[in-house]
């Protein structure tokens, strides 16, 4: 029995609910974000419509790629809501 369970991973019984907990930054740094797709597929429909209305002519696909590059280089900047964080940045 001891050998059978020796390779099992033990989960933290009480994971932190704090989004600024260092464990989240470690996980973010080891797993790059790759959203891919186009802005209208990635953003919430309301956020996409608001940005298009406020900033006509902007290439949101390019801005999404730049935003993802920013997030990948700053693991402490993990947003709770991707669309809201994108719109606020």
C-alpha positions in Angstrom: 0.0 0.0 0.0 2.8 2.4 0.9 4.4 2.0 -2.6 1.0 2.5 -4.3 0.4 5.8 -2.7 4.0 7.1 -2.7 3.7 8.7 -6.1 0.4 10.4 -5.5 0.5 14.1 -5.3 -0.8 15.7 -2.1 -3.0 18.6 -2.6 -3.0 21.6 -0.3 -6.1 21.0 1.9 -6.8 24.8 2.1 -5.5 26.6 -1.0 -5.2 30.3 -0.6 -8.1 32.5 -1.9 -5.8 35.5 -2.0 -5.1 36.3 -5.7 -1.7 37.8 -4.6 -0.5 34.6 -3.0 3.0 33.8 -4.2 1.9 30.3 -5.3 -0.2 31.9 -8.0 2.8 33.9 -9.3 4.9 30.7 -9.4 2.2 28.9 -11.4 1.8 31.9 -13.8 5.6 32.0 -14.4 5.8 28.3 -15.2 2.7 28.4 -17.5 2.8 31.1 -20.1 -0.6 32.4 -21.1 -1.5 31.7 -24.7 -4.9 33.0 -25.5 -4.6 33.0 -29.3 -7.6 33.8 -31.3 -9.0 37.1 -32.3 -10.1 39.9 -29.9 -13.8 39.2 -30.5 -13.3 35.6 -29.5 -11.2 36.4 -26.4 -13.0 39.4 -24.8 -16.4 39.5 -23.3 -18.9 40.7 -25.9 -19.8 43.8 -23.8 -16.2 44.7 -23.4 -15.4 44.2 -27.0 -18.4 46.4 -28.1 -17.4 49.1 -25.6 -13.9 49.3 -26.8 -14.9 49.3 -30.5 -17.4 52.1 -29.8 -14.9 54.2 -27.7 -11.8 53.5 -29.9 -12.9 53.0 -33.5 -10.2 51.9 -35.9 -8.0 50.4 -33.2 -6.6 47.0 -34.0 -7.6 45.0 -31.0 -6.0 41.8 -32.2 -2.6 43.5 -32.0 -3.4 45.1 -28.7 -4.4 41.6 -27.3 -1.0 40.2 -28.4 0.8 43.1 -26.6 -1.3 42.7 -23.5 -0.6 38.9 -23.4 3.2 39.7 -23.8 2.9 42.1 -20.8 1.1 39.5 -18.7 3.6 36.8 -19.6 6.5 39.0 -18.6 4.8 40.1 -15.4 3.5 37.0 -13.5 2.4 39.1 -10.6 -0.2 40.8 -12.9 -2.6 37.8 -13.1 -6.0 39.4 -13.8 -9.1 38.0 -12.2 -11.1 39.0 -15.2 -9.1 39.2 -18.4 -11.5 41.4 -20.3 -11.9 44.0 -17.6 -8.1 44.1 -17.0 -7.5 44.5 -20.8 -10.0 47.3 -21.0 -8.6 49.1 -17.9 -4.9 48.9 -19.0 
